[in-house]
């Protein structure tokens, strides 16, 4: 394979040189690392990676190619991709095109052939940095300048950027070998899902449990949701800083007052925290990967979880009517909480995985149980 040159320039002036395996041009964003060994297609299409350049720490990326079934959204949302090694052959019975073909078609700038271990050490020691990927025509000084010009994710409201523009219904259920994705055939509960950048596998998990789903745009109001007479409300994952999303915080506060069952994941967890009166904070380098240990404080069990977030709810600021349910065993950060006076709970990681383990997908069952108890 013959590739054009590419560089990754960090805001601190560090420059990595490698090969372009995607589109030509330049892309800037926050550089983060993900420790998952598989699932690069799901990672690239996760809307939570909007305005982020993703570094995959596993050395061989691209060996299984790309297919239409493994997308978590209708397009790539990551700003760019950084890998160590691109295998010369994509070998998997499900693949339909190679990773470079997919990246070019999606107009994603990407680089291979760099020392991702060195890059990861920089990010771990100095924290997430702004960077610029440049492929084709290279200007290192301009790339460094673009990296430094990127404003950073703090204060950036991206939920409304990646959200759907109008409501839609969802009925697709989970994938099975030889069958593909299923279809919801018997509904038990009516659920409204706020789309702050929702992953498709979250919706599939809910539909598989008999939830008739209506997905609303991020800026929909509580009245928009209540007009659908939901049995429960789901708050999705998404990118960016939760604090500027005042429209979402306002809607969630009103829904809490109505005591409708609420379940939040990732950004939805952070927004629920803000709606309850807590504060959020930017993490040094965030949690991105599929091997993060989390303890369920109710059972004492330790689960391996999928994670993707750069902001966190400050547990010290939680009000008295909230109890902590899950904590990270990596750094002790808050991973889940539940309200004690209303049917609302949330989780910071990704119980739907995709990619990653499914140790903690019992939280979807907990949400269904919460709706069931409201019907008694």
C-alpha positions as CSV (number, residue, x, y, z in Angstrom):
1,X,0.0,0.0,0.0
2,X,1.2,3.5,-0.9
3,X,0.0,6.4,1.2
4,X,0.6,10.2,1.2
5,X,2.3,11.8,4.2
6,X,0.4,13.0,7.3
7,X,1.2,14.6,10.6
8,X,-0.5,15.0,14.0
9,X,0.5,18.3,15.7
10,X,-0.3,18.9,19.3
11,X,-0.8,22.3,20.9
12,X,2.4,21.9,22.9
13,X,4.4,21.8,19.7
14,X,4.9,18.1,19.5
15,X,4.6,16.7,15.9
16,X,4.1,13.1,14.9
17,X,4.8,12.1,11.3
18,X,3.2,9.1,9.6
19,X,1.0,8.0,6.6
20,X,-2.4,9.3,5.6
21,X,-5.0,6.5,5.6
22,X,-8.0,8.7,5.1
23,X,-9.1,12.0,3.4
24,X,-6.7,14.8,2.6
25,X,-7.0,18.0,4.4
26,X,-6.8,19.2,8.0
27,X,-8.9,18.5,11.1
28,X,-8.6,19.9,14.6
29,X,-10.0,18.8,17.9
30,X,-9.3,17.5,21.3
31,X,-6.9,14.5,21.1
32,X,-8.0,11.6,23.3
33,X,-7.0,7.9,23.6
34,X,-9.2,4.8,23.7
35,X,-7.9,1.5,25.1
36,X,-10.5,-0.8,23.4
37,X,-9.0,-3.6,21.4
38,X,-11.9,-3.9,19.0
39,X,-14.9,-1.8,17.7
40,X,-13.1,0.9,15.8
41,X,-16.1,1.4,13.6
42,X,-18.5,1.8,16.5
43,X,-16.0,4.3,18.1
44,X,-15.7,6.4,15.0
45,X,-19.5,6.7,14.6
46,X,-20.3,7.4,18.2
47,X,-21.6,11.0,18.3
48,X,-19.9,11.4,21.7
49,X,-16.6,11.8,19.9
50,X,-17.7,14.9,18.0
51,X,-14.8,17.4,17.8
52,X,-12.4,14.8,19.2
53,X,-9.4,13.1,17.4
54,X,-9.4,9.5,18.6
55,X,-6.1,7.7,19.3
56,X,-6.6,3.9,19.5
57,X,-3.9,2.3,21.7
58,X,-4.3,-1.2,20.3
59,X,-1.6,-1.4,17.7
60,X,-3.4,-3.2,14.8
61,X,-6.5,-1.4,13.6
62,X,-8.4,-2.1,10.4
63,X,-8.0,-5.9,10.1
64,X,-11.7,-6.6,10.1
65,X,-12.7,-3.9,7.6
66,X,-16.0,-2.0,7.8
67,X,-19.7,-3.0,7.3
68,X,-23.0,-1.2,7.4
69,X,-24.3,-3.1,10.5
70,X,-21.7,-1.9,13.0
71,X,-22.4,1.8,12.8
72,X,-23.7,3.6,15.9
73,X,-24.9,6.6,13.9
74,X,-25.5,7.4,10.2
75,X,-22.0,8.8,9.8
76,X,-18.5,9.3,11.4
77,X,-18.6,11.8,14.2
78,X,-15.0,11.7,15.3
79,X,-12.9,14.6,14.0
80,X,-10.0,12.3,13.1
81,X,-8.3,8.9,13.7
82,X,-4.8,8.1,14.9
83,X,-3.5,4.5,14.8
84,X,-0.2,2.7,15.1
85,X,-0.4,0.1,12.3
86,X,-2.9,-0.6,9.4
87,X,-2.8,-4.3,8.4
88,X,-2.4,-4.7,4.6
89,X,-5.5,-7.0,4.4
90,X,-9.0,-6.7,5.8
91,X,-10.2,-10.3,6.6
92,X,-13.6,-10.8,8.0
93,X,-16.7,-12.4,6.4
94,X,-18.9,-9.4,7.3
95,X,-16.6,-6.7,5.9
96,X,-17.7,-4.8,2.8
97,X,-14.9,-2.2,2.5
98,X,-11.5,-1.5,4.0
99,X,-11.0,1.1,6.7
100,X,-9.1,3.5,4.4
101,X,-11.9,3.3,1.8
102,X,-14.4,4.1,4.5
103,X,-12.4,7.0,5.9
104,X,-12.0,8.5,2.4
105,X,-15.7,8.1,1.7
106,X,-16.6,9.7,5.0
107,X,-14.0,12.5,4.5
108,X,-12.2,11.7,7.7
109,X,-8.5,12.7,8.1
110,X,-6.5,9.8,9.6
111,X,-2.9,8.9,10.3
112,X,-1.0,5.6,10.8
113,X,2.6,4.7,11.5
114,X,3.2,6.8,14.6
115,X,4.2,5.9,18.1
116,X,0.8,5.8,19.8
117,X,2.5,4.7,23.1
118,X,4.5,7.9,23.2
119,X,1.3,9.9,22.3
120,X,-0.7,8.2,25.0
121,X,2.0,8.9,27.6
122,X,1.9,12.6,26.7
123,X,-1.9,12.7,27.1
124,X,-1.7,10.8,30.4
125,X,0.9,13.0,31.9
126,X,-0.2,16.4,30.5
127,X,-3.9,15.7,30.0
128,X,-6.0,15.8,26.9
129,X,-4.5,18.2,24.4
130,X,-5.8,20.1,21.4
131,X,-4.4,18.9,18.1
132,X,-4.5,19.1,14.4
133,X,-4.3,16.3,11.8
134,X,-3.0,17.3,8.4
135,X,-2.8,15.0,5.4
136,X,-1.6,15.5,1.8
137,X,-0.1,19.0,1.6
138,X,1.8,19.4,4.9
139,X,2.6,22.6,6.8
140,X,3.8,21.8,10.3
141,X,3.8,25.4,11.6
142,X,0.2,25.9,10.3
143,X,-0.8,22.6,11.9
144,X,0.5,23.6,15.3
145,X,-1.2,27.0,14.9
146,X,-4.5,25.3,14.1
147,X,-4.1,23.0,17.1
148,X,-3.5,26.0,19.4
149,X,-6.5,27.8,17.9
150,X,-9.0,25.1,18.7
151,X,-11.0,26.5,21.7
152,X,-11.3,23.2,23.6
153,X,-14.5,21.3,24.7
154,X,-15.0,23.2,27.9
155,X,-18.0,25.5,27.4
156,X,-18.8,23.9,24.1
157,X,-22.5,22.8,23.6
158,X,-22.3,20.0,21.1
159,X,-25.5,18.0,22.0
160,X,-27.7,20.2,19.8
161,X,-25.1,19.9,17.0
162,X,-25.3,16.1,16.7
163,X,-28.9,15.7,17.7
164,X,-31.7,14.7,15.3
165,X,-33.7,17.7,13.9
166,X,-37.1,16.2,14.3
167,X,-38.8,13.4,16.3
168,X,-38.7,9.8,15.0
169,X,-39.9,6.4,16.1
170,X,-37.5,3.5,16.8
171,X,-38.3,-0.2,16.7
172,X,-35.1,-2.0,15.9
173,X,-33.8,-4.5,18.4
174,X,-30.5,-6.2,19.0
175,X,-28.3,-8.1,16.5
176,X,-28.0,-11.9,16.4
177,X,-25.9,-14.2,14.3
178,X,-27.7,-15.2,11.1
179,X,-30.6,-13.0,11.8
180,X,-29.2,-9.5,11.8
181,X,-31.2,-6.9,13.7
182,X,-34.7,-7.7,15.0
183,X,-37.9,-5.7,15.2
184,X,-40.0,-4.8,18.2
185,X,-43.1,-6.9,18.0
186,X,-44.8,-6.4,21.4
187,X,-44.7,-3.2,23.3
188,X,-44.9,-2.9,27.1
189,X,-44.0,0.7,27.8
190,X,-43.9,4.0,26.0
191,X,-40.5,5.7,26.3
192,X,-39.4,9.2,25.2
193,X,-35.6,9.4,24.5
194,X,-33.9,12.8,24.4
195,X,-31.2,12.6,21.7
196,X,-28.1,14.4,22.9
197,X,-26.0,12.2,20.5
198,X,-27.6,8.8,21.1
199,X,-26.0,5.6,20.1
200,X,-28.2,3.1,18.2
201,X,-27.4,0.2,20.5
202,X,-28.9,2.0,23.4
203,X,-32.2,2.3,21.5
204,X,-31.9,-1.4,20.5
205,X,-31.4,-2.4,24.1
206,X,-34.6,-0.5,25.2
207,X,-36.6,-1.8,22.2
208,X,-35.5,-5.4,23.0
209,X,-37.2,-4.9,26.4
210,X,-40.5,-3.9,24.9
211,X,-40.1,-0.2,24.9
212,X,-42.0,1.7,22.2
213,X,-39.5,4.6,21.6
214,X,-40.0,8.1,20.4
215,X,-36.7,10.0,20.0
216,X,-36.8,13.8,20.5
217,X,-34.3,16.4,19.5
218,X,-32.0,17.7,22.3
219,X,-33.8,21.0,22.6
220,X,-37.2,19.5,23.0
221,X,-39.1,20.7,26.1
222,X,-40.5,18.7,29.0
223,X,-43.9,19.5,27.6
224,X,-43.0,18.0,24.3
225,X,-42.1,14.8,26.1
226,X,-45.1,14.8,28.5
227,X,-47.4,15.3,25.6
228,X,-46.5,11.8,24.4
229,X,-47.7,10.4,27.8
230,X,-44.5,8.4,28.4
231,X,-44.1,5.7,31.0
232,X,-40.4,6.7,31.2
233,X,-37.9,9.2,29.9
234,X,-34.4,8.3,28.7
235,X,-31.5,10.8,28.6
236,X,-28.9,9.8,26.1
237,X,-25.1,10.0,25.8
238,X,-23.6,12.9,23.8
239,X,-20.5,15.1,23.3
240,X,-19.2,18.3,24.7
241,X,-19.6,20.2,28.0
242,X,-22.9,19.5,29.8
243,X,-23.1,22.9,31.6
244,X,-24.0,25.0,28.5
245,X,-27.0,22.7,27.8
246,X,-29.4,24.9,29.8
247,X,-32.4,23.8,27.6
248,X,-31.8,20.1,28.6
249,X,-31.2,20.9,32.3
250,X,-34.4,23.0,32.4
251,X,-36.4,20.2,30.8
252,X,-35.0,17.5,33.1
253,X,-35.8,19.6,36.2
254,X,-39.5,19.8,35.1
255,X,-39.6,16.1,34.4
256,X,-38.1,15.3,37.9
257,X,-40.9,17.4,39.4
258,X,-43.5,15.3,37.5
259,X,-41.9,12.1,39.0
260,X,-41.8,10.3,35.7
261,X,-39.2,7.5,35.7
262,X,-35.8,8.7,34.3
263,X,-32.7,6.9,33.2
264,X,-29.6,8.7,32.0
265,X,-26.4,7.5,30.4
266,X,-23.1,9.4,29.9
267,X,-24.0,13.0,29.0
268,X,-27.5,12.2,30.2
269,X,-26.0,11.2,33.6
270,X,-24.1,14.6,33.8
271,X,-27.2,16.6,32.8
272,X,-29.3,14.8,35.5
273,X,-26.6,15.7,38.0
274,X,-26.8,19.3,37.0
275,X,-30.6,19.3,37.1
276,X,-30.4,17.8,40.7
277,X,-28.1,20.7,41.8
278,X,-24.7,19.1,41.5
279,X,-21.7,20.5,39.5
280,X,-19.7,19.0,36.7
281,X,-16.0,19.2,36.0
282,X,-13.5,18.6,33.1
283,X,-11.4,15.6,33.6
284,X,-7.6,15.5,33.0
285,X,-7.8,13.0,30.2
286,X,-11.2,11.4,30.6
287,X,-12.2,7.7,30.4
288,X,-12.3,6.1,26.9
289,X,-12.1,2.4,26.5
290,X,-13.8,-1.0,27.0
291,X,-12.0,-2.3,30.1
292,X,-12.8,0.1,33.0
293,X,-13.6,-1.6,36.3
294,X,-16.7,-0.1,38.1
295,X,-18.1,-1.2,41.5
296,X,-21.8,-1.4,42.1
297,X,-22.0,-0.2,45.7
298,X,-25.4,-1.8,46.3
299,X,-24.2,-5.4,45.5
300,X,-20.4,-4.9,46.0
301,X,-19.9,-6.5,42.6
302,X,-17.2,-5.2,40.2
303,X,-18.0,-4.9,36.5
304,X,-15.9,-4.3,33.5
305,X,-17.4,-1.5,31.5
306,X,-17.2,0.6,28.3
307,X,-16.5,4.2,28.9
308,X,-16.4,7.4,26.9
309,X,-16.5,10.8,28.7
310,X,-14.3,13.8,29.3
311,X,-16.5,15.5,31.9
312,X,-17.7,14.1,35.3
313,X,-20.2,14.9,38.0
314,X,-18.5,16.1,41.2
315,X,-19.7,13.6,43.8
316,X,-19.0,16.1,46.6
317,X,-21.6,18.5,45.2
318,X,-24.5,16.0,45.1
319,X,-27.5,17.1,47.2
320,X,-28.9,15.1,50.1
321,X,-31.7,13.5,48.2
322,X,-29.2,11.6,45.9
323,X,-27.2,8.5,46.8
324,X,-24.1,7.2,44.9
325,X,-24.6,3.8,43.3
326,X,-21.4,3.2,41.2
327,X,-17.8,4.3,41.4
328,X,-14.8,3.9,39.1
329,X,-12.0,1.7,40.5
330,X,-9.5,3.4,38.3
331,X,-9.7,6.8,39.9
332,X,-12.7,6.8,42.3
333,X,-14.8,9.1,40.2
334,X,-18.6,9.0,40.3
335,X,-20.1,6.5,37.9
336,X,-23.7,6.4,39.0
337,X,-26.3,7.8,41.3
338,X,-30.0,7.5,42.1
339,X,-32.5,10.0,43.5
340,X,-34.0,8.8,46.8
341,X,-37.3,10.7,46.5
342,X,-38.2,10.2,42.9
343,X,-37.7,7.4,40.2
344,X,-34.6,8.7,38.6
345,X,-31.1,7.2,38.2
346,X,-28.2,7.3,35.8
347,X,-24.8,5.8,34.9
348,X,-21.7,7.5,33.5
349,X,-20.4,4.7,31.4
350,X,-22.0,2.8,28.6
351,X,-24.1,-0.2,29.7
352,X,-25.0,-0.8,26.0
353,X,-21.3,-1.2,25.2
354,X,-20.8,-1.5,21.4
355,X,-17.9,-1.9,21.7
356,X,-17.3,-3.5,25.0
357,X,-18.6,-5.9,27.7
358,X,-22.2,-6.1,28.8
359,X,-21.6,-6.6,32.5
360,X,-23.8,-3.7,33.4
361,X,-26.6,-3.8,31.0
362,X,-28.9,-4.8,33.9
363,X,-29.4,-1.1,34.3
364,X,-31.8,-1.3,31.3
365,X,-33.8,-3.9,33.3
366,X,-33.8,-1.6,36.3
367,X,-35.3,1.2,34.1
368,X,-38.0,-1.2,32.9
369,X,-38.7,-2.2,36.6
370,X,-39.0,1.4,37.5
371,X,-41.6,2.0,34.9
372,X,-43.4,-1.2,36.0
373,X,-43.6,0.0,39.6
374,X,-45.1,3.2,38.5
375,X,-48.0,1.3,37.0
376,X,-48.9,-0.5,40.2
